[in-house]
Amino acid sequence: MTSAQESRGGAPVGFITDLDSIEAAAVIYLRLWSDGPDSRQAVLNDFATSLGRVQGAKAVQGFEDLCRTCAQYGRRPLMRHSVHCKCLGSDESCFANFIATATTGDRNDAMLIATLLVRPDVAPLITSLAADFGLALKRMKLCAPKFYGSGAKAPHAQPTTLH
């Protein structure tokens, strides 16, 4: 893979503040999940606080399955920006749109978007996982953190891969 191919999905296409609450939360949780064990524990804590210990753990397990499946069967590595970056990368935008579409129950469109992320034979599986995750986010009634909308300067790191 060339350098341009490796970073293609990290190209900024907008800002986190451009997204609705489900989409923004999906990107932020993807970034946190990819950031390591401490951040993964923070994700679990958020879900457990909002949904209860059992339902929160179930939602996080589904999200972990979604991330692992995307990494294992991805068309290429899924690129992401740093946790506090205000920018929205093209892969992150696709992921956000995928989660939102799956959440609304538009399975055919969600599976079509899924094929941008993974092999076509895996699309039905991740679409189901995405719908469950999006519905959990909806139950949490989340929105983008204020940091993303404030005038504060966020560090802008080079995009990194999901795995």
N, C-alpha and C positions, 0 to 999 in steps of 0.2 A: 504494500500500500504506500502511496506517495504521501508526502506531508499534507498536501491539499485534501486528499481523500480522508486522511486521519482526522482532520479538524472540521470537515464539511458540516457536520451536524451541530457544531458549536457556534456557528455564525449568528451574531445577534440579529433578531428580527423584530424586537419590540422590548417592552418592559413588563415586569411582573404586574404592575398596576393596570396594564391593559386587559388583564384577565378577570373573569368573574371569580367568585369565591371558591367554587369547586376546582376550577382550573388552577388558580393560584395555589391553593392548598396541595393539589396533586404535585405541582412542580416543587414546592417547598419541601414536601415530605420525600420526594424523590432525591432531592439534594441532601437532605438530612440523612436519609437511609444510606446514601452512598458515601457519607462523610466518616463513617467508622462506628465502632461499638458504643461510644458515649452518646453520639447523636441518635443511634438506633434505640438506645434506652430512652432518650427524650421522646422519640416518636411513640414508643410503647406507653410511656407515662401520659402523653397527651390523649391517646385513645382510651386508656383506662380511666382517666379522669373524666372524660366526656361521656363515655359509653358504659362505664362499669368495667370491673376487672375481667370478667369472662368475655363479654362482647368485644371489649377493647382488644384483648389478646387474640380473639378470633379474627378481627378485622386486620390486625397487624400481621398475623400469619398469612392471610390472603394477600396482603400487600407484599410480603416477603416472597411468596410464591410467584407473584406477578413479576417482581424485579428479577428474581433468579431465572425465570423462564425467558424473560426478555434478554438477559445476559447470555444464557445458554443457546438460545435459538435465534438470536438477533441477526439481522442482515449484515450488520457491522456494529461495532461498539457504540452504545448510546452515549452521546456527549452531554455534558452538563456544565453549568457555571458554578462558581463557588456558592456556598450557602447564603451569604449576605449580598450577593451581586444583584443589582436592580435590573440588569439585562435579562432578556429571555432568549435562549438559544433556539435554533430551528428544531433540534430534536426535542427539546423541552416543550416547545409549542405544539409539536405533533403529539407528544405524550399527553399534554393537557387537553387537547382537543379530543383525543382518543378516550380519555377517562370521562369527559363531559358527555360525549356522544353515547358511550356505553351506559352511562348513568340514566340518560333519558329513555333508554329502552330501544333505541334505534339500532338494533343488532346488526342489520345488513351494512349500514354505513360504518358502524364501529368495527366490524370485521374487515371492511375495506381499508380503513385507517390502520388497523392492526398489521396488515400486510406490508405497510411501510416500515414497521418495526421488526417483524419476525417473519420467518418462513410461512407461506400460506397455510400449510397443514397445522400450524400451531395457533393460527388466528382465532379459531373458536374457543380454545382454552383461555387465552389471555383476555378475550372479550368478556368471558364470564367472570374472570377474576377482576377485571377492570370495573364491571358493573357493580360487583359486591363492594369493592373499595370505594367507588364513587358514592354509593348509597350510604356507606358508613360516614364518609365526609359530610354528606348532606345531613345526616342525623346529628353530627357534631356542630352544625351551623357555624362553620369556620369562614374566615375571610383572610385576606393577605395581612400580614403584620404591618403595623403602622410604620415601621422602619422603612419599608419599601416605598411608601408614599411620601415620606418626609423629605426635607431638603438635605438630610444627612448624606454624606458621601459614603457609599459602600465600596469596599475593596473590590476590584475587578481582576480576578485571577484568570489565567488561561483556562479554557475549557478542559475538563478532565473526563475520563471515561467512567462509565458506570461500574466496570469491573477491572 
